Amino acid sequence: MSAPWLYLLFGTAFGWVLSRSGAADYDYVQGMFLLESFQLYGIIGGAVAVTAPGLWLLKRTGRTATGTPLRVTPKPRHPGNVLGGALFGIGWSLTGMCPGPILVNLGEGKVYALGALAGVLVGAGVFGVLYERLRLPLHLPALKLGTGDG
Amino acid sequence: MLILHDLTPLPWWLAGAAIGAITLLLLWVTNQRLGISTGFENLCALALRAPYFQRAEITGSHAWRLPFLGGLFLGGVLSAATSGDWWPFWSLGMFDLTFGWGPAGKLPWMFVGGLFIGFGTRLAGGCTSGHGIFGISNLERASVESTLAFMAAGLVTTNLIYRVWAAS
């Protein structure tokens, strides 16, 4: 586990790019969903075009910069991927923000992002509290409790 | 043009390449898989004792996800402060032009949207970053399916709002 300031730095760089690229901009998000603006398709596609070959290469070497074994855990597949994705898409359209840009917009001084942040925390909180009741009907994975280094 | 200070955005290829580079560096240097929405569970875990928030993946990741989220906020502050005055504002682009609602309308609208994002990303197990960028780059089926679902739902919702509701 690296130092907290390093993660702060990664987050800051990421947030700055989201802010200046349109990814954290209400109008560019709506333009994407109205098929009127290519910008965000280009950004997501460009990010995948860089990440995919780089990731393939990193997994082949199998080591991080400090020589420890690389750890890439695939996300579990279950019916919630599509159902939850659809709910998230509605929220992304309503607010013009996906999770990162909520914090970026707040930093930029867009006061309404406070409403989105409060909603996200309540929504995630409700999901967590209801997890055991949703788990079987939606075939979600069992919880791995305890202290790990995820 | 961006809502923020009417800035011209970075070209898409530059922004995309930068996001890809940050994603790869985060993995190569710190061995962490990019993912933003899981960080909201770390925030919830500070206040909620439900077992879901006390699982290993969350309790063991406060040390990186919380500063990463703080960085996203700081990136927004720096971006605004280096391109003009930093000042709280309410402008919402085409939403203002179409609906003209004030803060009392925008806050609950955003809150409801946030509920969908919070519940939806947790059910989906990821968002645009963890599924859309990292998961797709890693050719994970769950991520491809989830990304198709949120893009389709966003497309339908925005078209209902701006081409059906606003046009009626």
HADDOCK unambig.tbl for C-alpha pairs under 7 A between the chains (distance, minus, plus):
assign (segid A and resid 1 and name CA) (segid B and resid 30 and name CA) 6.73 0.50 0.50
assign (segid A and resid 2 and name CA) (segid B and resid 30 and name CA) 6.06 0.50 0.50
assign (segid A and resid 4 and name CA) (segid B and resid 63 and name CA) 6.42 0.50 0.50
assign (segid A and resid 4 and name CA) (segid B and resid 64 and name CA) 6.18 0.50 0.50
assign (segid A and resid 4 and name CA) (segid B and resid 67 and name CA) 5.97 0.50 0.50
assign (segid A and resid 7 and name CA) (segid B and resid 64 and name CA) 5.91 0.50 0.50
assign (segid A and resid 7 and name CA) (segid B and resid 67 and name CA) 5.66 0.50 0.50
assign (segid A and resid 7 and name CA) (segid B and resid 68 and name CA) 4.89 0.50 0.50
assign (segid A and resid 8 and name CA) (segid B and resid 67 and name CA) 4.80 0.50 0.50
assign (segid A and resid 8 and name CA) (segid B and resid 68 and name CA) 4.87 0.50 0.50
assign (segid A and resid 8 and name CA) (segid B and resid 70 and name CA) 6.35 0.50 0.50
assign (segid A and resid 8 and name CA) (segid B and resid 71 and name CA) 4.46 0.50 0.50
assign (segid A and resid 9 and name CA) (segid B and resid 71 and name CA) 6.24 0.50 0.50
assign (segid A and resid 10 and name CA) (segid B and resid 22 and name CA) 6.96 0.50 0.50
assign (segid A and resid 10 and name CA) (segid B and resid 68 and name CA) 6.65 0.50 0.50
assign (segid A and resid 10 and name CA) (segid B and resid 71 and name CA) 6.96 0.50 0.50
assign (segid A and resid 11 and name CA) (segid B and resid 68 and name CA) 4.48 0.50 0.50
assign (segid A and resid 11 and name CA) (segid B and resid 69 and name CA) 6.30 0.50 0.50
assign (segid A and resid 11 and name CA) (segid B and resid 71 and name CA) 3.98 0.50 0.50
assign (segid A and resid 11 and name CA) (segid B and resid 72 and name CA) 4.75 0.50 0.50
assign (segid A and resid 12 and name CA) (segid B and resid 71 and name CA) 4.01 0.50 0.50
assign (segid A and resid 12 and name CA) (segid B and resid 72 and name CA) 5.02 0.50 0.50
assign (segid A and resid 12 and name CA) (segid B and resid 74 and name CA) 5.67 0.50 0.50
assign (segid A and resid 12 and name CA) (segid B and resid 75 and name CA) 4.14 0.50 0.50
assign (segid A and resid 13 and name CA) (segid B and resid 75 and name CA) 6.23 0.50 0.50
assign (segid A and resid 14 and name CA) (segid B and resid 19 and name CA) 6.64 0.50 0.50
assign (segid A and resid 14 and name CA) (segid B and resid 22 and name CA) 6.94 0.50 0.50
assign (segid A and resid 14 and name CA) (segid B and resid 72 and name CA) 6.45 0.50 0.50
assign (segid A and resid 15 and name CA) (segid B and resid 71 and name CA) 6.83 0.50 0.50
assign (segid A and resid 15 and name CA) (segid B and resid 72 and name CA) 4.18 0.50 0.50
assign (segid A and resid 15 and name CA) (segid B and resid 73 and name CA) 6.75 0.50 0.50
assign (segid A and resid 15 and name CA) (segid B and resid 75 and name CA) 4.38 0.50 0.50
assign (segid A and resid 15 and name CA) (segid B and resid 76 and name CA) 5.81 0.50 0.50
assign (segid A and resid 16 and name CA) (segid B and resid 75 and name CA) 4.33 0.50 0.50
assign (segid A and resid 16 and name CA) (segid B and resid 76 and name CA) 5.73 0.50 0.50
assign (segid A and resid 16 and name CA) (segid B and resid 79 and name CA) 5.63 0.50 0.50
assign (segid A and resid 17 and name CA) (segid B and resid 15 and name CA) 6.25 0.50 0.50
assign (segid A and resid 19 and name CA) (segid B and resid 76 and name CA) 5.95 0.50 0.50
assign (segid A and resid 19 and name CA) (segid B and resid 79 and name CA) 6.56 0.50 0.50
assign (segid A and resid 20 and name CA) (segid B and resid 9 and name CA) 5.42 0.50 0.50
assign (segid A and resid 20 and name CA) (segid B and resid 10 and name CA) 6.07 0.50 0.50
assign (segid A and resid 21 and name CA) (segid B and resid 9 and name CA) 4.74 0.50 0.50
assign (segid A and resid 21 and name CA) (segid B and resid 10 and name CA) 4.89 0.50 0.50
assign (segid A and resid 21 and name CA) (segid B and resid 12 and name CA) 6.96 0.50 0.50
assign (segid A and resid 21 and name CA) (segid B and resid 15 and name CA) 6.03 0.50 0.50
assign (segid A and resid 22 and name CA) (segid B and resid 2 and name CA) 6.36 0.50 0.50
assign (segid A and resid 22 and name CA) (segid B and resid 9 and name CA) 6.04 0.50 0.50
assign (segid A and resid 25 and name CA) (segid B and resid 2 and name CA) 6.37 0.50 0.50
assign (segid A and resid 25 and name CA) (segid B and resid 3 and name CA) 6.50 0.50 0.50
assign (segid A and resid 26 and name CA) (segid B and resid 92 and name CA) 6.57 0.50 0.50
assign (segid A and resid 26 and name CA) (segid B and resid 93 and name CA) 6.82 0.50 0.50
assign (segid A and resid 27 and name CA) (segid B and resid 93 and name CA) 5.95 0.50 0.50
assign (segid A and resid 27 and name CA) (segid B and resid 94 and name CA) 6.25 0.50 0.50
assign (segid A and resid 30 and name CA) (segid B and resid 158 and name CA) 6.41 0.50 0.50
assign (segid A and resid 33 and name CA) (segid B and resid 154 and name CA) 6.13 0.50 0.50
assign (segid A and resid 33 and name CA) (segid B and resid 155 and name CA) 4.40 0.50 0.50
assign (segid A and resid 33 and name CA) (segid B and resid 158 and name CA) 6.10 0.50 0.50
assign (segid A and resid 34 and name CA) (segid B and resid 155 and name CA) 6.55 0.50 0.50
assign (segid A and resid 34 and name CA) (segid B and resid 158 and name CA) 6.69 0.50 0.50
assign (segid A and resid 34 and name CA) (segid B and resid 159 and name CA) 6.20 0.50 0.50
assign (segid A and resid 39 and name CA) (segid B and resid 12 and name CA) 5.50 0.50 0.50
assign (segid A and resid 42 and name CA) (segid B and resid 12 and name CA) 5.32 0.50 0.50
assign (segid A and resid 42 and name CA) (segid B and resid 13 and name CA) 6.47 0.50 0.50
assign (segid A and resid 42 and name CA) (segid B and resid 16 and name CA) 6.97 0.50 0.50
assign (segid A and resid 43 and name CA) (segid B and resid 12 and name CA) 4.89 0.50 0.50
assign (segid A and resid 43 and name CA) (segid B and resid 13 and name CA) 6.21 0.50 0.50
assign (segid A and resid 43 and name CA) (segid B and resid 15 and name CA) 5.95 0.50 0.50
assign (segid A and resid 43 and name CA) (segid B and resid 16 and name CA) 4.11 0.50 0.50
assign (segid A and resid 44 and name CA) (segid B and resid 16 and name CA) 6.11 0.50 0.50
assign (segid A and resid 44 and name CA) (segid B and resid 133 and name CA) 6.73 0.50 0.50
assign (segid A and resid 46 and name CA) (segid B and resid 13 and name CA) 5.77 0.50 0.50
assign (segid A and resid 46 and name CA) (segid B and resid 16 and name CA) 4.35 0.50 0.50
assign (segid A and resid 46 and name CA) (segid B and resid 17 and name CA) 5.79 0.50 0.50
assign (segid A and resid 47 and name CA) (segid B and resid 16 and name CA) 4.20 0.50 0.50
assign (segid A and resid 47 and name CA) (segid B and resid 17 and name CA) 5.36 0.50 0.50
assign (segid A and resid 47 and name CA) (segid B and resid 19 and name CA) 5.58 0.50 0.50
assign (segid A and resid 47 and name CA) (segid B and resid 20 and name CA) 4.31 0.50 0.50
assign (segid A and resid 47 and name CA) (segid B and resid 133 and name CA) 6.61 0.50 0.50
assign (segid A and resid 48 and name CA) (segid B and resid 20 and name CA) 6.59 0.50 0.50
assign (segid A and resid 48 and name CA) (segid B and resid 133 and name CA) 5.53 0.50 0.50
assign (segid A and resid 48 and name CA) (segid B and resid 137 and name CA) 5.46 0.50 0.50
assign (segid A and resid 50 and name CA) (segid B and resid 17 and name CA) 6.03 0.50 0.50
assign (segid A and resid 50 and name CA) (segid B and resid 20 and name CA) 5.16 0.50 0.50
assign (segid A and resid 51 and name CA) (segid B and resid 20 and name CA) 4.86 0.50 0.50
assign (segid A and resid 51 and name CA) (segid B and resid 23 and name CA) 6.90 0.50 0.50
assign (segid A and resid 51 and name CA) (segid B and resid 24 and name CA) 6.28 0.50 0.50
assign (segid A and resid 51 and name CA) (segid B and resid 137 and name CA) 5.93 0.50 0.50
assign (segid A and resid 52 and name CA) (segid B and resid 137 and name CA) 4.14 0.50 0.50
assign (segid A and resid 52 and name CA) (segid B and resid 138 and name CA) 6.34 0.50 0.50
assign (segid A and resid 54 and name CA) (segid B and resid 24 and name CA) 6.69 0.50 0.50
assign (segid A and resid 55 and name CA) (segid B and resid 24 and name CA) 6.81 0.50 0.50
assign (segid A and resid 64 and name CA) (segid B and resid 28 and name CA) 4.68 0.50 0.50
assign (segid A and resid 64 and name CA) (segid B and resid 29 and name CA) 5.96 0.50 0.50
assign (segid A and resid 64 and name CA) (segid B and resid 31 and name CA) 6.38 0.50 0.50
assign (segid A and resid 65 and name CA) (segid B and resid 28 and name CA) 5.57 0.50 0.50
assign (segid A and resid 65 and name CA) (segid B and resid 29 and name CA) 5.19 0.50 0.50
assign (segid A and resid 70 and name CA) (segid B and resid 31 and name CA) 6.18 0.50 0.50
assign (segid A and resid 71 and name CA) (segid B and resid 31 and name CA) 6.27 0.50 0.50
assign (segid A and resid 72 and name CA) (segid B and resid 33 and name CA) 6.64 0.50 0.50
assign (segid A and resid 74 and name CA) (segid B and resid 140 and name CA) 6.65 0.50 0.50
assign (segid A and resid 75 and name CA) (segid B and resid 142 and name CA) 6.76 0.50 0.50
assign (segid A and resid 76 and name CA) (segid B and resid 142 and name CA) 6.73 0.50 0.50
assign (segid A and resid 77 and name CA) (segid B and resid 142 and name CA) 4.68 0.50 0.50
assign (segid A and resid 80 and name CA) (segid B and resid 123 and name CA) 5.20 0.50 0.50
assign (segid A and resid 80 and name CA) (segid B and resid 124 and name CA) 5.01 0.50 0.50
assign (segid A and resid 81 and name CA) (segid B and resid 123 and name CA) 6.65 0.50 0.50
assign (segid A and resid 81 and name CA) (segid B and resid 124 and name CA) 3.86 0.50 0.50
assign (segid A and resid 81 and name CA) (segid B and resid 125 and name CA) 6.52 0.50 0.50
assign (segid A and resid 81 and name CA) (segid B and resid 142 and name CA) 6.12 0.50 0.50
assign (segid A and resid 81 and name CA) (segid B and resid 145 and name CA) 6.80 0.50 0.50
assign (segid A and resid 81 and name CA) (segid B and resid 146 and name CA) 4.86 0.50 0.50
assign (segid A and resid 82 and name CA) (segid B and resid 124 and name CA) 6.52 0.50 0.50
assign (segid A and resid 82 and name CA) (segid B and resid 145 and name CA) 6.08 0.50 0.50
assign (segid A and resid 82 and name CA) (segid B and resid 146 and name CA) 4.78 0.50 0.50
assign (segid A and resid 82 and name CA) (segid B and resid 149 and name CA) 5.43 0.50 0.50
assign (segid A and resid 83 and name CA) (segid B and resid 124 and name CA) 6.87 0.50 0.50
assign (segid A and resid 84 and name CA) (segid B and resid 120 and name CA) 4.03 0.50 0.50
assign (segid A and resid 84 and name CA) (segid B and resid 121 and name CA) 5.88 0.50 0.50
assign (segid A and resid 84 and name CA) (segid B and resid 123 and name CA) 4.66 0.50 0.50
assign (segid A and resid 84 and name CA) (segid B and resid 124 and name CA) 4.21 0.50 0.50
assign (segid A and resid 85 and name CA) (segid B and resid 120 and name CA) 5.92 0.50 0.50
assign (segid A and resid 85 and name CA) (segid B and resid 121 and name CA) 6.44 0.50 0.50
assign (segid A and resid 85 and name CA) (segid B and resid 124 and name CA) 5.27 0.50 0.50
assign (segid A and resid 85 and name CA) (segid B and resid 146 and name CA) 4.97 0.50 0.50
assign (segid A and resid 85 and name CA) (segid B and resid 147 and name CA) 6.72 0.50 0.50
assign (segid A and resid 85 and name CA) (segid B and resid 149 and name CA) 5.20 0.50 0.50
assign (segid A and resid 85 and name CA) (segid B and resid 150 and name CA) 4.57 0.50 0.50
assign (segid A and resid 86 and name CA) (segid B and resid 149 and name CA) 4.97 0.50 0.50
assign (segid A and resid 86 and name CA) (segid B and resid 150 and name CA) 4.68 0.50 0.50
assign (segid A and resid 86 and name CA) (segid B and resid 153 and name CA) 5.15 0.50 0.50
assign (segid A and resid 87 and name CA) (segid B and resid 116 and name CA) 5.45 0.50 0.50
assign (segid A and resid 87 and name CA) (segid B and resid 117 and name CA) 6.80 0.50 0.50
assign (segid A and resid 87 and name CA) (segid B and resid 120 and name CA) 4.76 0.50 0.50
assign (segid A and resid 88 and name CA) (segid B and resid 116 and name CA) 5.48 0.50 0.50
assign (segid A and resid 88 and name CA) (segid B and resid 117 and name CA) 4.44 0.50 0.50
assign (segid A and resid 88 and name CA) (segid B and resid 120 and name CA) 4.45 0.50 0.50
assign (segid A and resid 88 and name CA) (segid B and resid 121 and name CA) 5.68 0.50 0.50
assign (segid A and resid 88 and name CA) (segid B and resid 150 and name CA) 6.00 0.50 0.50
assign (segid A and resid 89 and name CA) (segid B and resid 150 and name CA) 3.94 0.50 0.50
assign (segid A and resid 89 and name CA) (segid B and resid 151 and name CA) 6.04 0.50 0.50
assign (segid A and resid 89 and name CA) (segid B and resid 153 and name CA) 4.82 0.50 0.50
assign (segid A and resid 89 and name CA) (segid B and resid 154 and name CA) 4.39 0.50 0.50
assign (segid A and resid 90 and name CA) (segid B and resid 116 and name CA) 6.70 0.50 0.50
assign (segid A and resid 90 and name CA) (segid B and resid 153 and name CA) 5.60 0.50 0.50
assign (segid A and resid 90 and name CA) (segid B and resid 154 and name CA) 5.18 0.50 0.50
assign (segid A and resid 90 and name CA) (segid B and resid 157 and name CA) 5.86 0.50 0.50
assign (segid A and resid 91 and name CA) (segid B and resid 113 and name CA) 4.24 0.50 0.50
assign (segid A and resid 91 and name CA) (segid B and resid 114 and name CA) 6.06 0.50 0.50
assign (segid A and resid 91 and name CA) (segid B and resid 116 and name CA) 4.77 0.50 0.50
assign (segid A and resid 91 and name CA) (segid B and resid 117 and name CA) 4.91 0.50 0.50
assign (segid A and resid 92 and name CA) (segid B and resid 117 and name CA) 6.64 0.50 0.50
assign (segid A and resid 92 and name CA) (segid B and resid 154 and name CA) 6.43 0.50 0.50
assign (segid A and resid 93 and name CA) (segid B and resid 154 and name CA) 4.99 0.50 0.50
assign (segid A and resid 93 and name CA) (segid B and resid 157 and name CA) 6.19 0.50 0.50
assign (segid A and resid 93 and name CA) (segid B and resid 158 and name CA) 5.63 0.50 0.50
assign (segid A and resid 94 and name CA) (segid B and resid 113 and name CA) 5.25 0.50 0.50
assign (segid A and resid 95 and name CA) (segid B and resid 110 and name CA) 5.43 0.50 0.50
assign (segid A and resid 95 and name CA) (segid B and resid 113 and name CA) 5.49 0.50 0.50
assign (segid A and resid 98 and name CA) (segid B and resid 128 and name CA) 6.91 0.50 0.50
assign (segid A and resid 99 and name CA) (segid B and resid 36 and name CA) 6.45 0.50 0.50
assign (segid A and resid 99 and name CA) (segid B and resid 37 and name CA) 5.64 0.50 0.50
assign (segid A and resid 100 and name CA) (segid B and resid 36 and name CA) 6.08 0.50 0.50
assign (segid A and resid 100 and name CA) (segid B and resid 72 and name CA) 6.75 0.50 0.50
assign (segid A and resid 103 and name CA) (segid B and resid 72 and name CA) 5.93 0.50 0.50
assign (segid A and resid 103 and name CA) (segid B and resid 73 and name CA) 4.80 0.50 0.50
assign (segid A and resid 104 and name CA) (segid B and resid 72 and name CA) 5.47 0.50 0.50
assign (segid A and resid 104 and name CA) (segid B and resid 73 and name CA) 4.82 0.50 0.50
assign (segid A and resid 104 and name CA) (segid B and resid 75 and name CA) 6.57 0.50 0.50
assign (segid A and resid 104 and name CA) (segid B and resid 76 and name CA) 4.40 0.50 0.50
assign (segid A and resid 105 and name CA) (segid B and resid 76 and name CA) 6.28 0.50 0.50
assign (segid A and resid 106 and name CA) (segid B and resid 73 and name CA) 6.56 0.50 0.50
assign (segid A and resid 107 and name CA) (segid B and resid 73 and name CA) 4.64 0.50 0.50
assign (segid A and resid 107 and name CA) (segid B and resid 74 and name CA) 6.04 0.50 0.50
assign (segid A and resid 107 and name CA) (segid B and resid 76 and name CA) 4.30 0.50 0.50
assign (segid A and resid 107 and name CA) (segid B and resid 77 and name CA) 4.34 0.50 0.50
assign (segid A and resid 108 and name CA) (segid B and resid 76 and name CA) 4.60 0.50 0.50
assign (segid A and resid 108 and name CA) (segid B and resid 77 and name CA) 4.89 0.50 0.50
assign (segid A and resid 108 and name CA) (segid B and resid 79 and name CA) 6.96 0.50 0.50
assign (segid A and resid 108 and name CA) (segid B and resid 80 and name CA) 5.16 0.50 0.50
assign (segid A and resid 109 and name CA) (segid B and resid 86 and name CA) 6.88 0.50 0.50
assign (segid A and resid 109 and name CA) (segid B and resid 87 and name CA) 5.89 0.50 0.50
assign (segid A and resid 109 and name CA) (segid B and resid 88 and name CA) 4.23 0.50 0.50
assign (segid A and resid 109 and name CA) (segid B and resid 89 and name CA) 5.92 0.50 0.50
assign (segid A and resid 110 and name CA) (segid B and resid 88 and name CA) 5.88 0.50 0.50
assign (segid A and resid 110 and name CA) (segid B and resid 89 and name CA) 5.16 0.50 0.50
assign (segid A and resid 110 and name CA) (segid B and resid 90 and name CA) 5.66 0.50 0.50
assign (segid A and resid 111 and name CA) (segid B and resid 88 and name CA) 6.07 0.50 0.50
assign (segid A and resid 111 and name CA) (segid B and resid 89 and name CA) 5.95 0.50 0.50
assign (segid A and resid 111 and name CA) (segid B and resid 90 and name CA) 5.84 0.50 0.50
assign (segid A and resid 112 and name CA) (segid B and resid 90 and name CA) 6.35 0.50 0.50
assign (segid A and resid 112 and name CA) (segid B and resid 106 and name CA) 6.36 0.50 0.50
assign (segid A and resid 112 and name CA) (segid B and resid 107 and name CA) 5.52 0.50 0.50
assign (segid A and resid 112 and name CA) (segid B and resid 110 and name CA) 6.76 0.50 0.50
assign (segid A and resid 115 and name CA) (segid B and resid 107 and name CA) 4.91 0.50 0.50
assign (segid A and resid 115 and name CA) (segid B and resid 108 and name CA) 6.52 0.50 0.50
assign (segid A and resid 115 and name CA) (segid B and resid 110 and name CA) 5.03 0.50 0.50
assign (segid A and resid 115 and name CA) (segid B and resid 111 and name CA) 4.46 0.50 0.50
assign (segid A and resid 116 and name CA) (segid B and resid 110 and name CA) 4.63 0.50 0.50
assign (segid A and resid 116 and name CA) (segid B and resid 111 and name CA) 4.69 0.50 0.50
assign (segid A and resid 116 and name CA) (segid B and resid 113 and name CA) 6.45 0.50 0.50
assign (segid A and resid 116 and name CA) (segid B and resid 114 and name CA) 4.33 0.50 0.50
assign (segid A and resid 117 and name CA) (segid B and resid 114 and name CA) 6.34 0.50 0.50
assign (segid A and resid 118 and name CA) (segid B and resid 111 and name CA) 6.31 0.50 0.50
assign (segid A and resid 119 and name CA) (segid B and resid 111 and name CA) 4.38 0.50 0.50
assign (segid A and resid 119 and name CA) (segid B and resid 112 and name CA) 6.16 0.50 0.50
assign (segid A and resid 119 and name CA) (segid B and resid 113 and name CA) 6.98 0.50 0.50
assign (segid A and resid 119 and name CA) (segid B and resid 114 and name CA) 3.99 0.50 0.50
assign (segid A and resid 119 and name CA) (segid B and resid 115 and name CA) 4.38 0.50 0.50
assign (segid A and resid 119 and name CA) (segid B and resid 118 and name CA) 6.90 0.50 0.50
assign (segid A and resid 120 and name CA) (segid B and resid 114 and name CA) 4.35 0.50 0.50
assign (segid A and resid 120 and name CA) (segid B and resid 115 and name CA) 5.03 0.50 0.50
assign (segid A and resid 120 and name CA) (segid B and resid 117 and name CA) 5.82 0.50 0.50
assign (segid A and resid 120 and name CA) (segid B and resid 118 and name CA) 3.92 0.50 0.50
assign (segid A and resid 121 and name CA) (segid B and resid 40 and name CA) 6.46 0.50 0.50
assign (segid A and resid 121 and name CA) (segid B and resid 44 and name CA) 6.53 0.50 0.50
assign (segid A and resid 121 and name CA) (segid B and resid 118 and name CA) 6.21 0.50 0.50
assign (segid A and resid 122 and name CA) (segid B and resid 115 and name CA) 6.46 0.50 0.50
assign (segid A and resid 123 and name CA) (segid B and resid 115 and name CA) 4.37 0.50 0.50
assign (segid A and resid 123 and name CA) (segid B and resid 116 and name CA) 6.71 0.50 0.50
assign (segid A and resid 123 and name CA) (segid B and resid 118 and name CA) 4.35 0.50 0.50
assign (segid A and resid 123 and name CA) (segid B and resid 119 and name CA) 4.41 0.50 0.50
assign (segid A and resid 124 and name CA) (segid B and resid 41 and name CA) 6.65 0.50 0.50
assign (segid A and resid 124 and name CA) (segid B and resid 118 and name CA) 4.46 0.50 0.50
assign (segid A and resid 124 and name CA) (segid B and resid 119 and name CA) 4.86 0.50 0.50
assign (segid A and resid 124 and name CA) (segid B and resid 122 and name CA) 6.23 0.50 0.50
assign (segid A and resid 125 and name CA) (segid B and resid 44 and name CA) 6.09 0.50 0.50
assign (segid A and resid 127 and name CA) (segid B and resid 119 and name CA) 5.62 0.50 0.50
assign (segid A and resid 127 and name CA) (segid B and resid 122 and name CA) 6.95 0.50 0.50
assign (segid A and resid 128 and name CA) (segid B and resid 50 and name CA) 6.86 0.50 0.50
assign (segid A and resid 128 and name CA) (segid B and resid 52 and name CA) 5.32 0.50 0.50
assign (segid A and resid 128 and name CA) (segid B and resid 53 and name CA) 6.65 0.50 0.50
assign (segid A and resid 129 and name CA) (segid B and resid 50 and name CA) 5.75 0.50 0.50
assign (segid A and resid 131 and name CA) (segid B and resid 52 and name CA) 6.78 0.50 0.50
assign (segid A and resid 143 and name CA) (segid B and resid 52 and name CA) 6.79 0.50 0.50
assign (segid A and resid 143 and name CA) (segid B and resid 55 and name CA) 6.49 0.50 0.50
assign (segid A and resid 144 and name CA) (segid B and resid 55 and name CA) 5.54 0.50 0.50
assign (segid A and resid 144 and name CA) (segid B and resid 56 and name CA) 6.13 0.50 0.50
assign (segid A and resid 145 and name CA) (segid B and resid 54 and name CA) 6.39 0.50 0.50
assign (segid A and resid 145 and name CA) (segid B and resid 55 and name CA) 3.95 0.50 0.50
assign (segid A and resid 145 and name CA) (segid B and resid 56 and name CA) 5.25 0.50 0.50
assign (segid A and resid 146 and name CA) (segid B and resid 54 and name CA) 6.95 0.50 0.50
assign (segid A and resid 146 and name CA) (segid B and resid 55 and name CA) 5.53 0.50 0.50
assign (segid A and resid 146 and name CA) (segid B and resid 56 and name CA) 4.84 0.50 0.50
assign (segid A and resid 147 and name CA) (segid B and resid 56 and name CA) 4.57 0.50 0.50
assign (segid A and resid 147 and name CA) (segid B and resid 59 and name CA) 6.01 0.50 0.50
assign (segid A and resid 147 and name CA) (segid B and resid 60 and name CA) 5.74 0.50 0.50
assign (segid A and resid 148 and name CA) (segid B and resid 56 and name CA) 4.43 0.50 0.50
assign (segid A and resid 148 and name CA) (segid B and resid 57 and name CA) 6.22 0.50 0.50
assign (segid A and resid 148 and name CA) (segid B and resid 60 and name CA) 4.90 0.50 0.50
assign (segid A and resid 149 and name CA) (segid B and resid 57 and name CA) 6.81 0.50 0.50
assign (segid A and resid 149 and name CA) (segid B and resid 60 and name CA) 4.46 0.50 0.50
assign (segid A and resid 149 and name CA) (segid B and resid 61 and name CA) 6.34 0.50 0.50
assign (segid A and resid 150 and name CA) (segid B and resid 56 and name CA) 6.57 0.50 0.50
assign (segid A and resid 150 and name CA) (segid B and resid 57 and name CA) 4.40 0.50 0.50
assign (segid A and resid 150 and name CA) (segid B and resid 58 and name CA) 6.95 0.50 0.50
assign (segid A and resid 150 and name CA) (segid B and resid 60 and name CA) 5.39 0.50 0.50
assign (segid A and resid 150 and name CA) (segid B and resid 61 and name CA) 5.56 0.50 0.50
